[in-house]
C-alpha cells in the first residue's frame, strides 16, 4: 500500500509553503486497491478511524473514568458502553457525509445555515475545541511534571511547543501520521491492560457494571464530591467528543474513490465503517480499563485519588494499591498519560483547521492556527496554575469541567449531523440514514439534551 502523499506532487505537503498547508490537500490522495481481498481493502481504508479514536481516550477520559470507578465502582461502565455505541453511530454518519458529499461537517453546516446561525455554531465549536485543548494541556503538563519533576508552570508552558512536533509530522505524509497515532494507541492499551490484570478486578461485578442502572443518572454525591450525573456527563463529554465528528467527516475523504461509481462509493462507506468501529472498539476497551482500574485499585479511596498526581502516587502506595504497588507502575501510568496527550494534540490541531476553513472559509498557516488554539487553552490553565500555586487538584477540576462542557456542546454538533445524513435530498436515496438509525440518533440527541439541562439547573440551584 502506497502513501501517495509522499509521491504525488499534487498532494505533496512538503512542496507547499507553510502558508498553503491544508488538510484538504490530502483528500483523495491515498490509493486503495481496485481488486483484492476484504482484508487488503480494509487495511487500505484503515487509519482515519485511529485518528478519530484518539479523541475517545484523551486525558479528559482519564480523570472522569478513573474518578467514576473510584467513587461508584463498576456502575458507570454502562455509561462507557452506551457512550461508545452512540459514538460509533455518530462517527458512521460523519464519515459517510465526507465520503458521499465531499464536504466535512463544518462546510456542510455553513453551506446550509444563514450567517448568524453559522457564526453561533462556529463559536460553540471553537469553545469545544478550547475545552478539548485544556484537557491535552493539563494531561501533558502533569505527565511532564510527574516524569521529570519540572514545576507545573514550566510543564504547562512546555506543552505550547508541541506545535513544532505536529508541523514536523505533517511533512512525513498523512499515512505516516496514522501509523504514529496507532502506535501510541497500542502503547496506551498495553500499559492499561497490564495494570488492570495486576489489579485483579472482580469479574462478576465488572460485567454487571455494563448493565444500565437508573441510579446512574441520579444526583447522589459521594465522598469524592462529584455527583453521578456530573461524572456521567463528564464521561459522555470525554467519550463522544464534538470535534471528532468534524475530523472524521474530513479525513474520511483521504482515500481515492471514484464517486461516479455508486458501488465503489458504497464500498468506501462500508470499509470506513469497519475501520471506525474497530478503532472505536479499542477506545471502548481502553476507557473500560481506565474505569476498571479506578474501581479495582482505588474504590474506597476516592478522596485520595482525585488528581493525576495522586493516582501516580497511589500506584506506589501499598496502603492503596496493595501488593502490586511499585514505582514502575506509576511510571508506566505517566508514560501512557504523555502518549495520550501527544496523540490528542495531533487530532486537535487538524480539527481546528477543518473548523476554521469550513465555517469561516478562512485558511491560515497551520502553525498560526495551532498557536492561537493552544494560546487560548493555555490562558485558563496558566491562570489556575499561578493562582493556586500549581495545585493539581484545581487543574484536574478544570479538566473535569471542560469535559462536562463538551457534553453540553455535543448536541449543537449532533443535530446538524443527524439532520444532514438523514435527509434523502442531501444524501440521496441510497446513502441517507435508514429510519431506525435516524430515530436512534434523535433519541440520543433528546436524552443528552435533557441531561444537560438537568445538570445546568442542578448547578444553578446549588444542588
C-alpha positions as CSV (number, residue, x, y, z in Angstrom):
1,X,0.0,0.0,0.0
2,X,1.4,3.3,-1.1
3,X,1.4,6.6,0.8
4,X,0.7,8.7,-2.2
5,X,1.1,11.9,-0.2
6,X,4.8,11.3,-0.5
7,X,4.9,10.6,-4.2
8,X,2.1,12.6,-5.8
9,X,3.2,16.3,-6.3
10,X,-0.4,17.4,-6.4
11,X,-0.7,16.4,-2.7
12,X,2.8,16.5,-1.5
13,X,2.7,18.7,1.6
14,X,6.4,19.4,1.5
15,X,6.0,21.0,-1.8
16,X,3.8,23.7,-0.3
17,X,4.8,26.6,1.8
18,X,3.6,26.7,5.4
19,X,1.1,29.4,4.4
20,X,-0.6,27.0,2.0
21,X,-0.7,23.9,4.3
22,X,-4.2,22.5,4.4
23,X,-5.7,19.1,5.4
24,X,-7.8,19.3,2.2
25,X,-4.6,18.8,0.2
26,X,-4.6,15.1,1.1
27,X,-8.2,14.5,0.1
28,X,-8.4,11.6,-2.5
29,X,-4.6,11.2,-2.3
30,X,-4.3,7.7,-0.7
31,X,-4.7,4.8,-3.2
32,X,-6.9,1.8,-2.5
33,X,-6.7,-1.5,-4.4
34,X,-9.4,-1.8,-7.1
35,X,-9.3,-5.6,-6.7
36,X,-8.2,-7.5,-3.7
37,X,-9.3,-9.4,-0.6
38,X,-11.5,-8.0,2.1
39,X,-8.5,-7.7,4.4
40,X,-6.4,-5.9,1.9
41,X,-9.0,-3.3,1.3
42,X,-9.7,-2.9,5.0
43,X,-6.0,-2.3,5.5
44,X,-6.1,0.4,2.8
45,X,-9.0,2.1,4.4
46,X,-7.6,1.8,8.0
47,X,-6.1,4.9,9.5
48,X,-8.8,7.6,9.8
49,X,-10.5,5.5,12.5
50,X,-7.4,5.6,14.6
51,X,-7.2,9.4,14.4
52,X,-10.8,9.6,15.4
53,X,-10.4,7.0,18.2
54,X,-7.6,9.2,19.8
55,X,-10.3,11.7,20.9
56,X,-12.0,8.9,22.8
57,X,-9.1,8.2,25.0
58,X,-7.5,11.6,25.7
59,X,-6.5,12.8,29.2
60,X,-10.1,14.1,29.8
61,X,-11.3,10.5,29.7
62,X,-8.8,9.5,32.3
63,X,-10.0,11.9,35.0
64,X,-13.7,11.2,34.5
65,X,-13.3,7.4,34.1
66,X,-10.9,6.8,36.9
67,X,-12.9,9.1,39.2
68,X,-16.1,7.2,38.2
69,X,-14.5,3.9,39.1
70,X,-13.1,5.2,42.4
71,X,-16.4,6.7,43.5
72,X,-19.0,4.3,42.1
73,X,-17.0,1.2,41.4
74,X,-18.2,-0.5,38.2
75,X,-21.6,1.2,38.0
76,X,-20.6,3.7,35.3
77,X,-19.3,1.1,32.9
78,X,-22.8,1.1,31.5
79,X,-22.2,4.8,30.6
80,X,-18.9,4.0,28.9
81,X,-20.7,1.3,26.9
82,X,-23.7,3.4,25.8
83,X,-21.4,6.4,25.0
84,X,-19.2,4.1,22.8
85,X,-22.3,2.8,20.9
86,X,-23.5,6.4,20.4
87,X,-20.0,7.3,19.2
88,X,-20.0,4.5,16.6
89,X,-23.3,5.6,15.2
90,X,-22.3,9.3,15.0
91,X,-18.9,8.6,13.5
92,X,-20.5,6.4,10.9
93,X,-22.7,9.4,10.0
94,X,-19.8,11.8,9.9
95,X,-17.5,9.6,7.8
96,X,-20.4,8.9,5.4
97,X,-21.1,12.6,5.0
98,X,-17.5,13.2,4.0
99,X,-17.3,10.3,1.5
100,X,-20.7,10.9,-0.2
101,X,-20.9,14.7,-0.2
102,X,-17.1,15.5,-0.3
103,X,-17.9,18.0,2.5
104,X,-16.8,18.0,6.1
105,X,-19.3,18.8,8.7
106,X,-18.2,22.4,9.1
107,X,-18.6,23.0,5.4
108,X,-21.9,21.2,5.3
109,X,-23.2,23.2,8.2
110,X,-22.0,26.6,7.0
111,X,-23.4,25.9,3.5
112,X,-26.8,25.2,4.8
113,X,-27.3,27.8,7.5
114,X,-27.6,31.6,7.5
115,X,-24.7,33.8,8.5
116,X,-25.9,34.3,12.1
117,X,-26.6,30.6,12.6
118,X,-23.3,29.6,11.2
119,X,-21.5,32.1,13.4
120,X,-23.2,30.8,16.6
121,X,-22.3,27.2,15.7
122,X,-18.7,28.2,14.9
123,X,-18.4,29.9,18.3
124,X,-19.8,26.9,20.1
125,X,-17.4,24.6,18.2
126,X,-14.4,26.8,18.9
127,X,-15.2,26.8,22.6
128,X,-15.5,23.0,22.5
129,X,-12.1,22.8,20.8
130,X,-10.6,25.0,23.5
131,X,-12.2,22.7,26.2
132,X,-10.6,19.8,24.4
133,X,-7.2,21.5,24.3
134,X,-7.4,22.2,28.0
135,X,-7.5,18.5,28.7
136,X,-4.5,18.0,26.4
137,X,-2.5,20.8,28.1
138,X,-3.3,19.6,31.7
139,X,-2.7,16.0,30.9
140,X,0.6,16.6,29.1
141,X,1.8,19.1,31.7
142,X,1.1,16.8,34.6
143,X,2.8,13.9,32.8
144,X,5.9,16.0,32.3
145,X,5.8,17.1,35.9
146,X,5.5,13.5,37.2
147,X,8.1,12.1,34.9
148,X,10.8,14.8,35.1
149,X,10.0,16.7,38.3
150,X,9.5,20.0,36.5
151,X,7.4,22.7,38.1
152,X,3.8,22.8,37.0
153,X,4.1,26.2,35.4
154,X,7.2,25.1,33.4
155,X,5.4,21.9,32.4
156,X,2.3,23.8,31.2
157,X,4.4,26.3,29.2
158,X,6.4,23.4,27.6
159,X,3.2,21.9,26.2
160,X,2.9,25.0,24.0
161,X,5.9,23.7,21.9
162,X,4.1,20.6,20.7
163,X,3.1,22.7,17.6
164,X,6.6,22.0,16.3
165,X,6.0,18.3,16.7
166,X,2.9,18.4,14.6
167,X,4.4,20.5,11.9
168,X,7.2,18.0,11.6
169,X,4.8,15.1,11.4
170,X,2.8,16.7,8.7
171,X,5.8,16.7,6.4
172,X,6.1,12.9,6.6
173,X,2.7,12.4,4.9
174,X,-0.7,11.6,6.2
175,X,-0.3,7.8,6.2
176,X,2.8,8.2,8.5
177,X,0.7,10.2,10.9
178,X,-1.9,7.5,11.0
179,X,0.8,4.9,11.8
180,X,2.4,7.0,14.6
181,X,-1.0,7.6,16.2
182,X,-1.8,3.8,16.0
183,X,1.5,3.0,17.7
184,X,0.7,5.4,20.6
185,X,-2.8,3.9,20.9
186,X,-1.4,0.4,21.2
187,X,1.1,1.7,23.8
188,X,-1.7,3.0,25.9
189,X,-3.7,-0.2,25.5
190,X,-0.9,-2.5,26.5
191,X,0.0,-0.4,29.6
192,X,-3.5,-0.3,31.0
193,X,-4.3,-3.9,30.2
194,X,-1.2,-4.8,32.2
195,X,-2.2,-2.5,35.1
196,X,-5.7,-3.9,35.2
197,X,-4.5,-7.6,35.0
198,X,-2.3,-6.9,38.0
199,X,-5.2,-5.2,39.9
200,X,-7.3,-8.5,39.6
201,X,-10.8,-6.9,39.3
202,X,-13.9,-8.9,40.3
203,X,-15.2,-10.2,37.0
204,X,-18.8,-10.8,38.1
205,X,-19.2,-7.2,39.4
206,X,-17.3,-5.9,36.4
207,X,-19.6,-7.4,33.7
208,X,-22.6,-6.5,35.8
209,X,-21.5,-2.9,35.6
210,X,-22.3,-2.9,31.9
211,X,-26.0,-3.3,32.6
212,X,-27.6,0.2,32.8
213,X,-29.0,1.2,36.2
214,X,-31.4,4.1,36.9
215,X,-29.3,5.3,39.8
216,X,-26.5,6.1,37.3
217,X,-28.4,9.3,36.4
218,X,-29.1,10.3,40.0
219,X,-27.6,13.4,41.6
220,X,-26.3,11.5,44.6
221,X,-22.9,12.7,45.7
222,X,-20.3,10.5,47.3
223,X,-17.0,11.1,49.1
224,X,-15.3,12.4,46.0
225,X,-17.7,15.3,45.7
226,X,-18.9,14.8,42.1
227,X,-22.4,13.7,41.5
228,X,-23.1,10.7,39.3
229,X,-24.9,13.0,36.9
230,X,-21.8,15.2,36.7
231,X,-19.5,12.2,36.1
232,X,-22.0,10.6,33.7
233,X,-22.0,13.7,31.5
234,X,-18.2,14.1,32.0
235,X,-17.7,10.5,30.7
236,X,-20.1,11.2,27.8
237,X,-18.4,14.5,27.0
238,X,-15.0,12.9,27.2
239,X,-16.1,9.9,25.1
240,X,-18.4,11.3,22.4
241,X,-16.4,14.4,21.6
242,X,-17.8,17.1,19.2
243,X,-14.5,17.7,17.4
244,X,-14.3,14.1,16.3
245,X,-17.3,14.5,14.1
246,X,-15.7,17.3,12.2
247,X,-12.4,15.5,12.0
248,X,-13.9,12.2,10.7
249,X,-16.0,13.9,8.1
250,X,-12.9,15.4,6.7
251,X,-10.3,12.7,6.9
252,X,-12.7,10.1,5.5
253,X,-12.1,11.8,2.2
254,X,-8.4,11.0,2.1
255,X,-8.9,7.7,0.2
256,X,-9.1,7.8,-3.6
257,X,-12.7,6.8,-4.6
258,X,-14.5,7.1,-7.9
259,X,-17.6,8.9,-6.7
260,X,-19.3,8.5,-10.1
261,X,-19.4,4.7,-9.4
262,X,-22.2,4.0,-6.8
263,X,-20.9,0.5,-6.0
264,X,-17.4,1.9,-5.3
265,X,-18.9,4.7,-3.2
266,X,-20.9,2.1,-1.1
267,X,-17.8,0.0,-0.7
268,X,-15.9,3.1,0.6
269,X,-18.6,3.8,3.1
270,X,-18.6,0.1,4.2
271,X,-14.9,0.0,4.8
272,X,-14.9,3.4,6.5
273,X,-17.5,2.0,8.9
274,X,-15.4,-1.1,9.6
275,X,-12.3,1.0,10.2
276,X,-14.2,3.4,12.5
277,X,-15.9,0.7,14.6
278,X,-12.8,-1.4,15.0
279,X,-10.8,1.6,16.3
280,X,-13.7,2.8,18.5
281,X,-13.9,-0.7,20.0
282,X,-10.3,-0.3,21.0
283,X,-11.1,3.1,22.5
284,X,-14.1,1.4,24.4
285,X,-11.7,-1.2,25.8
286,X,-9.2,1.5,26.9
287,X,-11.9,3.6,28.6
288,X,-13.3,0.5,30.3
289,X,-9.8,-0.3,31.5
290,X,-9.5,3.2,33.0
291,X,-12.7,2.9,34.9
292,X,-11.9,-0.7,36.0
293,X,-8.5,0.3,37.2
294,X,-10.2,3.1,39.3
295,X,-12.7,0.6,40.7
296,X,-10.3,-2.3,41.4
297,X,-7.5,-0.3,42.9
298,X,-9.0,2.9,44.2
299,X,-12.5,2.2,45.3
300,X,-12.9,3.3,48.9
301,X,-10.0,5.8,48.4
302,X,-11.8,8.3,46.1
303,X,-10.7,11.2,48.2
304,X,-7.1,10.1,47.8
305,X,-7.0,9.8,44.0
306,X,-8.7,12.9,42.8
307,X,-5.8,14.1,40.7
308,X,-3.3,12.6,38.2
309,X,-0.6,13.2,40.7
310,X,-2.4,11.4,43.5
311,X,-3.2,8.5,41.1
312,X,0.5,8.3,40.2
313,X,1.5,8.3,43.9
314,X,-1.2,5.8,44.8
315,X,0.3,3.3,42.3
316,X,3.4,3.4,44.5
317,X,1.5,3.3,47.8
318,X,1.0,-0.2,49.4
319,X,-1.9,1.1,51.6
320,X,-3.9,1.9,48.4
321,X,-2.7,-0.2,45.5
322,X,-1.8,-3.1,47.7
323,X,0.9,-5.7,46.9
324,X,1.2,-4.6,43.2
325,X,2.3,-1.0,44.1
326,X,5.7,-0.1,42.6
327,X,7.5,2.9,41.0
328,X,7.4,1.0,37.7
329,X,3.6,1.0,37.6
330,X,3.4,4.7,38.4
331,X,6.0,5.5,35.7
332,X,4.0,3.4,33.1
333,X,0.9,5.4,34.1
334,X,2.7,8.7,33.4
335,X,4.2,7.5,30.1
336,X,0.7,6.5,28.9
337,X,-0.6,9.9,30.0
338,X,2.0,11.6,28.0
339,X,1.3,9.5,25.0
340,X,-2.4,10.2,25.3
341,X,-1.8,14.0,25.4
342,X,0.5,14.0,22.4
343,X,-1.9,11.9,20.4
344,X,-4.7,14.2,21.2
345,X,-2.6,17.2,20.2
346,X,-2.3,15.8,16.6
347,X,-6.0,15.4,16.1
348,X,-7.0,18.6,17.9
349,X,-4.8,20.7,15.6
350,X,-6.2,19.0,12.4
351,X,-9.8,19.6,13.7
352,X,-9.1,23.3,14.4
353,X,-8.0,23.7,10.8
354,X,-11.2,22.0,9.5
355,X,-13.5,24.1,11.6
356,X,-11.9,27.4,10.7
357,X,-11.8,26.7,7.0
358,X,-15.3,25.2,7.0
359,X,-17.2,27.8,8.9
360,X,-15.2,30.9,8.0
361,X,-13.7,29.9,4.6
362,X,-10.5,31.2,6.2
363,X,-7.2,29.5,5.6
364,X,-4.3,30.5,7.8
365,X,-0.9,28.7,8.3
366,X,-1.2,25.6,10.5
367,X,1.5,27.0,12.9
368,X,-0.6,30.1,13.4
369,X,-3.8,28.1,13.9
370,X,-2.0,26.0,16.5
371,X,-0.5,28.9,18.3
372,X,-4.0,30.6,18.6
373,X,-5.8,27.4,19.7
374,X,-3.1,26.4,22.2
375,X,-2.7,30.0,23.4
376,X,-6.4,30.3,24.2
377,X,-6.3,27.0,26.1
378,X,-3.2,28.0,28.0
379,X,-4.8,31.1,29.4
380,X,-7.1,29.4,31.9
381,X,-4.6,26.7,32.7
382,X,-1.7,29.2,33.3
383,X,-4.1,31.3,35.4
384,X,-5.2,28.4,37.5
385,X,-1.6,27.3,37.9
386,X,-0.4,30.7,39.1
387,X,-3.5,31.4,41.3
388,X,-3.5,28.0,43.0
389,X,0.3,27.6,43.1
390,X,0.4,24.6,40.7
391,X,-2.3,22.7,42.6
392,X,-3.0,19.5,40.6
393,X,-6.4,19.2,42.2
394,X,-7.5,22.6,40.8
395,X,-6.2,21.7,37.3
396,X,-8.0,18.3,37.4
397,X,-11.2,20.1,38.4
398,X,-10.7,22.4,35.4
399,X,-10.3,19.3,33.2
400,X,-13.5,17.6,34.5
401,X,-15.5,20.8,34.0
402,X,-14.1,21.1,30.4
403,X,-15.4,17.6,29.7
404,X,-18.8,18.5,31.1
405,X,-18.8,21.5,28.8
406,X,-18.0,19.2,25.8
407,X,-21.1,17.2,26.7
408,X,-23.2,20.4,26.7
409,X,-21.7,21.4,23.3
410,X,-22.3,18.0,21.8
411,X,-26.0,18.4,20.8
412,X,-25.0,21.5,18.8
413,X,-22.9,19.3,16.6
414,X,-25.2,16.2,16.7
415,X,-28.3,18.0,15.4
416,X,-26.8,19.2,12.1
417,X,-25.0,15.9,11.5
418,X,-28.2,13.7,12.1
419,X,-30.3,16.1,10.0
420,X,-27.9,16.2,7.0
421,X,-27.2,12.4,6.9
422,X,-30.9,11.5,7.3
423,X,-32.0,13.8,4.5
424,X,-32.6,12.0,1.2
425,X,-32.4,15.4,-0.5
426,X,-28.9,15.9,0.7
427,X,-27.5,12.4,0.8
428,X,-29.6,10.7,-1.9
429,X,-31.9,7.8,-1.5
430,X,-29.2,5.2,-1.3
431,X,-27.0,6.9,1.3
432,X,-29.5,8.6,3.7
433,X,-29.6,7.1,7.1
434,X,-32.1,4.2,7.5
435,X,-35.1,5.2,9.6
436,X,-34.0,3.2,12.6
437,X,-30.6,4.9,12.7
438,X,-32.2,8.3,12.3
439,X,-34.6,7.5,15.2
440,X,-31.8,6.3,17.4
441,X,-29.8,9.4,16.6
442,X,-32.6,11.8,17.5
443,X,-33.4,9.8,20.7
444,X,-29.7,10.1,21.7
445,X,-29.9,13.8,21.0
446,X,-33.0,14.3,23.1
447,X,-31.8,12.3,26.1
448,X,-28.4,14.1,26.1
449,X,-30.1,17.5,25.8
450,X,-32.4,16.6,28.7
451,X,-29.4,15.5,30.9
452,X,-27.5,18.7,30.1
453,X,-30.5,20.9,31.0
454,X,-30.8,18.9,34.2
455,X,-27.2,19.4,35.1
456,X,-27.3,23.1,34.4
457,X,-30.3,23.5,36.6
458,X,-28.6,21.5,39.3
459,X,-25.5,23.7,39.1
460,X,-27.6,26.9,39.2
461,X,-29.7,25.8,42.1
462,X,-26.5,24.6,44.0
463,X,-27.9,21.1,44.3
